[in-house]
Amino acid sequence: MKKVTTTIFSILLVSFSLFAQKKEHEKGHVDENKFRQLKYELATPNEQHNASGAPGYAYTQQKVDYAMDIRVDENTDKIYGDEKITYRNNSKDNLEYLWLQLDQNMRAPDSKTPLAQSKGTSGWLKPEKFVEENMGYAKDFGFKIETVKYADGRDLSHTINGTMMRINLSKSLAPGETFTFKIKWNYLINDINVDGGRSGLETFPDGNKNYTIAQFFPRLCVYDNVEGWQNMQFWGRSEFALEFGDYDVKLTVPADHIVDATGELQNEKDVLTKEQRKRWEKARTSYKDPVFIVTQAEAETNEKGRATKTKTWHFKANNVRDYAFASSRKYIWDAMAVKINNKNVMAVSLYPKEGNPLWEEHSTRVVANTLEEYSKMTFDYPYSKAISVHSQRQGMEYPMICFNYGRPDADGTYSDRTKHGMIGVITHEVGHNFFPMIVNSDERQWTWMDEGINSFVEILAELDYDPTFDTGNLPKDIVRYMSIDQDKLSPIMSQGDYVKNFGPNAYTKPAAGLYMLRQTIMGPELFDFAFRTYSKRWMFKHPTPADFFRTMEDASGMDLDWFWRGWFYSTDYNDIGIKEVKTLYVTDKKSDRVVEIIKTNPRAAAYFESLGELVFLTDKKEDANTKKVNDYLNSLSADKKSKLKELPKYMYQVEFEKPGGLVMPIIIEITYADGTTKKEMYPAQIWNKDENQVFRVYSSDKEIKSFVVDPDLETADIDTSNNSWPKQTENKFDKFKNQSKK
């Protein structure tokens, strides 16, 4: 009987709704609910990337090994390479050809990169830039591929297309087979202060040079079941997709240069003095302070010479996805050890005297701290070292080594901004050892998977290094970006080359989103477990966005599709406010809504009659009457009464509105007349039936003076003018935000 009665009442309510609105039937629509699942947006799970977000039972990836002899000619600023590549096809596919990346061709004379840029004239140009742009002069950059040969020395057919080179195999490479070939090449090294670039050289006033060299050799593209060959052209911004492998590299440089690189040095006795080896051994057990292997005084003496002979440094690296090195006679060199789960890892810095005193005070200590903090959030750092190299204008990452800016003024003084900038960039670039050097996402396609995730963990590491460190204020810092015109916004889930406002989109917004997930939506315990699970599942593998999204849900037990859909797949913004607050009173009079229902549908009258004694809520104080409630309370046993709170003296109904497109949790702070406060949070699912308005009723024995939505600005609400009841005047943050829009 109860079920039937309830059904009748439901029909009555629907009938009343239709009667009241008097609307014609509208056409149907597809599911637009913000909580609909992402099943159609995400790739279909398969045996390589399963539905939980983990690698599947049939997951495979290719392996590429490199043996290279590299020579740097300081007189001509050219780099020469002899390279042997061994490619192992671990896929189930027959490969008809191989694709390699030729990144240096991005700045070759025939590069299409400059042609793809909208470029007007500038009001000021350096003379050399004017000549280059207006008189036909262009430096002869780009790879000069001298030979491509089979392992036995026969010529190997190949085709160069911009920044990509195809190796034309005479027969398909079958699953499980390996193919070895050789490439001989050279190119002119760019000066980063004149020509720009992610790597290159810096020329000092005395003629000395600092070589920070990367993207310097032809290297294999990724082949997998997600993209096939990831051979999108390199236009200069979206970074790299690379395979893991082993490297055997010999670097021949001027004999007075100090060198460090990806991998383990194999010939210490040939390239280091006895004193330098002794100091290095001391550094291996120095956990508190860095030990100088080359002091500033020694570096200053060294930079005054010019060696005519060369020296070859031999390194080997296993299971890395890329390779880079640094070389200069100007380097000061210090190092210390850091314990990562009882394993010693070396934190290392190379820098010229121009970096001091800032670099000797902080660089190596920041490297050590970063390795510790990232390991806590992800997995134990697996390599033997991490190197920070000083470079005036760079911030760029590679396995075990990164190039970082942060230079004091000529007199050695520096501002807090310079100091924090240096600490921040070192933390960020060393952190890239984890994302994407180990958790090896496709940077060419999804910039946020390395930059955004890394920027999030970077904040935690910086605050551990210095609790007063200015990390900004996420997620509040993203509000200005999310408030700009929609035609200037791109979803995070966009290929990096066509993203608008690249920095906020690829770095800050995904970092802010992850920060919100950890601090507000999931909580640190659930978030950290899921994030660590993702990191461990995909270390030394190729994850996709779907793998990240699915793992975060799979390991936490939370449905976050609404968050990924809104924050990552759209340019919607968050704006939640208070539309109305009503003070409520208990009454025995039927509410206006009930009266209207009874009037329009006689069956409803019978239904309400069948319910017996009822009390109603009204916003009319004059109708207040608690007699029926008191009568009910008096009818209860003493035991039941003892478990109840006092009859509330005050009741309030708050109507929340959501002008913004995003669904987010509602965080509400309640302030009582006595000055005390209470904060409550309702999950985002509160919007799942009506994304425009929701209601909550607050019962209290104390008068409530105010309600404030998101008082600590945790949800990137772009308009706080509707967040308070009673409505407040413009606060300092809103004033700043509104001024910034002008």
Secondary structure, DSSP 4 states (H G I P E B T S, - for coil): -HHHHHHHHHHHHHHHHHHHH--PPPPP-----TTS-STTTSPPP-SSB-TTSSBPTT----EEEEEEEEEEETTTTEEEEEEEEEEE--SSS-EEEEEEE-GGGGGSTT-STGGGS-----S---HHHHHHHHS------S-EEEEEEETTS-B--EEEETTEEEEEEEEEE-TT-EEEEEEEEEEEPPBTTTT--SSEEEE-TTS-EEEEE-S-S-EEPPEETTTEE------SSS------EEEEEEEEEETT-EEEESSEES-HHHHS-HHHHHHHHHHTT--SS-EEEE-HHHHHHHTT---SSEEEEEEEEEEES---EEEESS-EEEEEEEEETTEEEEEEEEE-GGGTTHHHHHHHHHHHHHHHHHHHHS----SSEEEEEE-TT-EEEETTEEEE-----TTS---HHHHHHHHHHHHHHHHTTTTTTTB---TTT-GGGTHHHHHHHHHHHHHHH-TT-----TTGGGHHHHTS-GGG---SSS-GGG-SSHHIIIIIHHHHHHHHIIIIIS-HHHHHHHHHHHHHHTTTB---HHHHHHHHHHTTT---HHHIIIIIT----B--EEEEEEEEEEESSPPHHHHHHHHH-HHHHHHHHHT-S--EEES-GGG---HHHHHHHHHS-HHHHHTSPPPPSEEEEEEEE--SSS---EEEEEEETTS-EEEEEE-GGGGSS-SSEEEEEEEESS-EEEEEESTT--S-BS-GGGSEESPPPP-HHHHHHHHHH-
